[in-house]
Amino acid sequence: MQDNGNPDSHNNRQPDTALPRFAVVGHPNKGKSSVVATLSQNDSIAIAMEPGTTRDSHRYPMKVDDVTLYELIDTPGFQRPRKVLAWLQGHSLSASDRPDTVAAFLTQHADDPRYHDECELLRPIVDGAGIIYVVDGSVPYNREHEAEMNILRWTGRPSLALINQIGSDDYSADWEAALGQYFQIVRRFDAVRAPFEKHLDLLRSFGQLAPAWREPLDAALEYLQALKFGRDSQALEHIADALIEMLGHQETARLGEHESASPLLPKLRQRWRDWQREREQRQRRAVEDLYQYRRLQRQESDLVTPDGGDLFGERTRQLWGISKTQLAAAGFGAGAVGGAGLDAVTLGHSLGTGALIGGLIGAAGSYYYSDKLTRLKLGPLSGGFREAVYGPLKDPQFAYVVLGRALVHWYEISQRNHACRDVLVVTEAGNHWLEQLERRDRNGLQKSLQSLASRRFDPSKRQRLIEQLELAQQAFAQWQMQQFQHRDDRVHD
């Protein structure tokens, strides 16, 4: 597991010269902290639009299983670059002494409050860090940045420039032409929205800056790819365990021999709903923690919201799970749900005589049973007491509501960058993604989910359920990419 921990001040540790370290520098409010947050996968880093948010340099190691892969150093922005450059030019005799002249500036101005920010950002570079210079490609190129870029070039350290697109305008071409005269490598990188593959491409670029960094950064790439795969797999385990518990959950209460059961039904139903909501939220938090999101704000509709007296209305099924029509159209036929058999529901005494609701035959059976959501079982206990049991919910579509919501949340989390501070809005799945699955895989998933609701699930089959959910996860991701491509095509048309 990754554990980035808390940032270390430069005063609290000695630099490891073998570790790839990168000081992220630039003008204030151009996205430096966003780049650090994304590349260190740390959502605790303060990101704001007000100048001066970062006043001291802080180190953020990227760790996997207690192995530090590389280190990002968040620095203040340049405040007086022209004055600093003038000092350097006035104290240098030739190009060969420029790195030493920068070091001399730090020594002479270490306690000068006028140059606090410049000293903070230059110190890790003089100590051996590479340079990541960040600019905003949505604003026009301005010569005022040339003093900064000249100072960085004087350090003699390996350097890379990132064009971070903050606004909607695009002046990236002008920036590329200018930056290419000062930096070894120039890349465009959206710190908030860049996909994971772009992170890896950027690391490969870092490896080109210095031969000593190539091997450790190649190892970092392997670690990060394995970490991403492992997180996706562990997320499935959290989803599987939540499904097992939620689909099989019951609420119980004890009744006296002659006590009426009627008042218990709404109470047990509410307790069941509250438990389902809480269990789903635990699953959400587990997945967010897995991907190192501990300060995330999320907006999501409540699970099990009454809709016209129905625990799950047809609109809810269409948005989150699978509708009655889709259940049949997607291929969940008699081969999938036939012979499921629903447990007998015995209603005693004040609730009427015993009744038996028969088994489902094919998907059409759900048309009847999915609307019969009120159930209460009564069974004998010792001492003349009886036990009232509410649940589990046998509606075949309930499992797809829970699964659909979980996959939407997982996908949004797995694609999100740690620099993003927007509230995560978990929306509905839309047109159904299950059609991406092969028919035999749909049927296998249906049978497993059905066994959960019937409380006949064998714990030894948990791994098989996870394997089926992996196919569903892949189908969902494929469906999401298709939706993105369709939207992108419409924009370009």
N, C-alpha and C positions, 0 to 999 in steps of 0.2 A: 504493500500500500504506500501511496505517496504521503509524505508529511512535510510540508514546507515550513511549518513552524512560524515563529515570529521573526521579523527582520532584525538583522544585527547592525548596530551602528559601526562605522569604520573604526571607532575607538575600542570596540569590544573584541576584535579578533585580528589575527595576523593573516595576511593573504597567503593562500596556497598557490604558489607560482605554477604548479602543474595543472591547475583547474582552469578551464576556459571561463573567463570573466569578461563581462561586457558592461561598460558604463553607458547608460542611455541618456543622451544629452541633447540640448537644443534650446530654442527660444521658449519662454513660458507658454503654456496652453496650446501646444501643438501635438499632444497625444503621447508624451513620454511615459507617463504613469500607466496609460492604457496599454502600451506596448509591453511594459514590465509585467502588468497584471496578466496579460494573455500568455506571454511566453513562460512565466513562472507558475501559471495556473493558480493564482492567488487572488481571491476576490475581496481580501481585506485591505488592499492598497487603495488609499484615498485618491479619488478622481473627481475633480471639480473644475469649473470654468474660471474661477477667480485666480488671478495671478498670486503666486506665493504659496500655493497649496503644499508644495514640496520645498522646504527650506534647508534640510539636511540630507546628505546622501544615506541611503539605506540599502542593505544587501538582501536579496531575495534568492536563496538557493532553490533550484529545481531538483527535488529529491524523489527517488523511487526506491522503496525498500531500504531506506536509510543510506542510499548511495546518492551522493550529490553529482548530478550530471553536468551542470553548469550553473553559473551565478549571474543574475541580473542586478545591476546597481542603479537604483532610481536616484537621479540627481536634480538639484535645483536648475532653473533656467538661467541663461546668461542675463546679467543685468547691466554691466558696463563693458561690453566686449571691445569697443573702440579704445577705451582708456587702457585696458589690459594689453591690447595689441600694440598700442603706442609705447607702453613701458617695455614690452618685449623687444620691440624694434630698437629702442634706445639703449638696450643693454646687451645686444648680440653683436658679435664681431663677424660671424660668418654662418652659413647654413649648417655647418657641422656642429655648432654649439647650441642650436635651437632647443633640443630637448632639455639640456642642462639649464638653459635660460628660463624655461617654463618652471623647472624645479626650483630655481632661485626665486622666481616670483612667489611661489607658495611659501618658501621660507621667510621671505621678507614681509609678506602680507597675511601671515597665518592668523594674527590677532586684529587685523584691520576690518572693522565692521562694514566698510564700504565695499569690500571685495569678498565678503563671506560666501556668497553663492558661487562665485567663480572658483574660489579655493575648494569648496565642497565638491564641485563637479570635476575639477582638474586633478584632485588628489588621487582618486582611484586609477586614473589614466596614467599618471606618473608612476604609480605603484605597479603597473603592468597590465591593466585592463585594456581590452579592445574597445573601440568606439562604435556606438550605434547613434548616428545623428538623425533626429526625427524632425521632419517639416510637415506642414499642412498643405497638401496639394490642391486644396479648394480655394486658396488665396493666391494672388499673383506673386511671382518671384520679385524679391526686393533686395537691392544691394546691401541693405543693412545687415543681412545674414553673412556677408562675406568676411566681416571681421571675426565672427564666431568660427567660420570654417577655416580661416587662416590660422587662428589660435590652435585649433585641433590638428591641423596639418603640422604645426611646429612641434607637437609632441612626438611625432615620428611613430605613433602607434598604429597598428592595423585598423582600418576604418571602413565602415559601411554606412550608407545613407538609406533611410526609409522614408518614402513619401506616403504619409498617412492621410487618407481622405476623410476630413471631418465634415465639411459642408457639401453642398450639391454641385457647386461649380468645379471645373476641372482645368487646372493649369499644370498638370503633371508633366507635359512635354517640355515646358519651359524649365521646370525644376530639374528634370533629368539632364537637360543640356548643361545647366549650371553646376549641378552636383557632381557630374562626371568629371569635372576639372579638379575636384578636390578629394574625391573619395574613390577607393579601389572598386567598390561595388555599389550600385544603386538599384533599389528594389521598391516596387509599390506594395504596400501592405496595409490593409484595413484592420486595425487592431481589434475593433469591435465585432466585425462580421466575417473575418477571414476564416475559411474552413480549416479543419485540422491538417489537411494535406499541405496547405500553405505554410503552416507552422513548420512542418518538416522541411519544406523547400527552403525556408529561411535559415534553418539550422545548417543545411548543406552549404548555403552561401557563407555562413560563418566559418565553416571548415576550410574555405578557400582563402581566408584572410591570413592564416599562419599555419605552416606545416605541422607545428606541434599540437595544434588543436584538431587536426583532421581525425586522428584515431579516436580521441575521447568523444568527439561529436558524432562520429559514426556509431559508436557504442550507445550514445544518447538516443540516436534515432531508433535503434533496435529496442531500447528500453521503453521509449514512448509508444512505439507501435504495439509492443506487448502489453503495455499499460492500458491502452485504448481497448484492445481486444479483451483483456481481463475485466475491465469495467463493464463492457457491454454484456459479458457472460454473467458477471455477478449481479447485474441489474435484473437479468432474467430470473435468477434464483430468488431475488426479493419479490418479483412479480409472481412467480410460481407459489411461493409460500403464502403470499397474501391471497391468491386465488383459492388455495387449499383451505385456508381458514375461513375466508369470507363465504365461499359457496357452501361450506358445511356447517356454518354457525347456527346455533340454537340458543334461544333464551328460555329459561325455565322458572317456574314458581310452584310453591307448595300450596295445596288447597285442603281444607277440612273435608270430611266425608260428605257433608251436606251443604258446603259452601258453593255459591253460584260462581261459575267460571266466566260469565259474560263480562264483568268489569275488568277481567284480566287481559282480554284481547287487546284493547288499545294501549295498555301499559306495556305489555310484552312487545307489541309491534314497535312502539317508540324506542324501547330499550334496544331492540334489534337494529333499528335504523341508526341510532346513536353509535352503537358498537361498530357497525359497518363503516360509518364515516370516520371514526377514530382509527380503525385498522387501515383504511385506505391512506389516511394522512401519515401514519407511521411508515407505510411503504414509500410514500413520496419523499419523506425526510431521509429514509435510508438510501434511496437512489441519489438524492442531491448530495448527501454526505460522501457517497462513493466517488462522485465526480468533483469533490472538493468545493461544493457550494454550501457555505455555512451562513451566508448573510443574504441569501436570496429572498426576494419578495415575490410571492406567487399569487395569482388571481385565478380561481377555478370554481366552477359551479359545484354546489354540494351534491354529493352522491345521494341517491334515494330521495328525491324531492317529489312529494305527492303531486299528482297531475290529474285533476278531476276525479279524485278518489282512487285513482289507480297508482300503485307504487311506482310503476314505470310506464308512462304514457308512450304512445306510438312515436311522438315527436322526439322524446328522449332516446328511444331505441335507434331512430334514424340518425341522430347526431353522434351518438357515442358507441353504439354496439352494432346490432344488425336488426333490421326491421323484419316483420313477419313475411313480407313479400321477398325480401332479400334472403331470408333464411332458406326459403325454397329455391329461389333463383340461383343462389350461389352454389347449390348442389348438395345441401344438407337434407338428403332425402331419406327414404325408409332405411337404406343401408346404414345411415349414420345414427338415426335415433329410434329406429324400429326396435320394439322389444325392450325399451328402456325400463318400463314398469315403474310406476310411482307407488311409494309406500301407502298402505292403507291409512286413511285419516279417520280416526274414531272420535266422534263428538259425544260426550256423555252428559247424562242428566239434563241440566237446564239448557244445553246447547242442542238438544235433539237426539234422535236415535242414531245408531251407527250408520256410517255411509262409507262407500268405497269409491274412490276416483280411479279409474282404470289407467292402463299404461298408454304411452304415446305411441302412435303408429305413423312414422314418417314425420316430415316437417309440418304437414297439415295439422297434426295433433297439437302443435303449439298455438294454433289459432284459438283453440278452445282453452287450453290450460293456462296460457300466459296471462289471461285476465282473471284467473281464479287465485287471487293473491292472499286471501285471508284463510289462515290455517291455524288450528289449535288442536294439539293432541293431548289426550288425558290418559294417564296410566296410573296403576295402583302403586302406593308406597306402604311401608309398614306402619302400623298404628292407626290404621283407618284413614290415613291421608292419601291424597292423590297428587300427581305431578302433572302440571300443565306445561306443554312444550310448544313454542312457536319457532318455526323454521325446521330445516333449512328451506330457502326459497327454491322451488323446483323449476321455476320458469327457465327454459333453455336459453332465453335471450339475456337473462341477467348476467351470465358469465361473459357474454360479449360486450356488455356495457362496461363491466369492470375491466376486462382485458383491453378494450379499445381506449378507455381513458388512461390506463397505465402506459400503453404504448405511445400515445400522444405525448404524455409527460416525459417518458424516457427519451423520445426522439428530440424534443425541444432541449432537454438538459444536455444530451450527448453532443448536440450541434452548437451549443452556446459557448461563447468566449467569456473568460473571467473578467475582461474589461467591461462587459456589458452591465450597465446599472439599471436598465429598464425593468419594470415589473414583468415577470414572466406570466403571460396570459395563455393559459392552457385552453385552447379552443377545441371545437368538435372535430371529429375525423372527416366529416363530409361524406362523399360517395364512398361506398364500402371497399376497403382494401383487401378483404378476404378473398376476393376473386383472383388475387395474385397467386394464391396457393393452388397446388395441384389438388384434384378432387380427392385422391386417397389421403392426402395430408389434411384436408378439411375434415374428412370423416374421422381420421384418427384423433384430431384435436377435439372434435365434437364428443366422441366417446369418452375421452379423458375428462373433459369438463362435466359431462353428464354424471360420471361416477363420483365426482366431487360433491355435487348437489344431492346425490342419493346416499351420501355417507358410506359408500362402499369402496372408497378409494384406498388402495393398498399403498402404504408408505414406501414400499419397495419400488413402486412405479413412479416415484417422484422424478427420477432422472429421465425417464421416458417423457414425462410431461414437460420437463425443461427442454428436451430436444425438440418436441413439437412446438413449444413456444419460440425456440430459436428460428424455426422456419417461419412462424408468424412474424417475428421481429424483422427478418430479412424481407418478407413480403411487404410489411408496413414501410420499411425504409425505401424499398423500390417504388412503392406507390407514391410516397412523399416526393421522391426525386422526379417522378413523372409529372406530378402536380406542379412542381417548381418549374419544370421545363415547359409545360403548357402555359404557365403564367408568363414566363420569360419570352416565349414565342409571341404571345398576344401583345406584350409591350413593344417588341421590335416591329410587329406588323402595324 
